[in-house]
């Protein structure tokens, strides 16, 4: 069968099949007030079966940002970082305007990164986070907060 591509041309359907899925969950709650990105303790590796494969990384995170004595606009940064390719890092910022500097906001943040490593070597992915103002937390599965922080790595076959 064929489909209508975004560039206005018809193309044969194919590719896009899932080759493998790797799952990892945060084992303990991560909390920081530091503005420097650091590892949160969540990582996984995936080995593409072909150099033409793509990797889709999905981070589904339960987060909390809290104000501090000087800020009612705290924010946290979350990074999906491929340690195999140091040039590949996706940063997403979670910023909240709070009613007071002692307030907090909690919710779900999802990040996605899609790339081809052009390799059949293992790709090591880790999650980093930082707080640019206030406090930033990411929760684990067994915490007293609802939800969890999970990383999914999918190999998309060409």
PyMOL commands that set and color helices and strands:
alter all, ss='L'
color gray80, all
select strands_A, chain A and resi 2-4+10-12+18-25+30-32+38-47+54-66+75-82+89-95+104-115+122-133+135-138+150-156
alter strands_A, ss='S'
color yellow, strands_A
deselect
rebuild
show_as cartoon
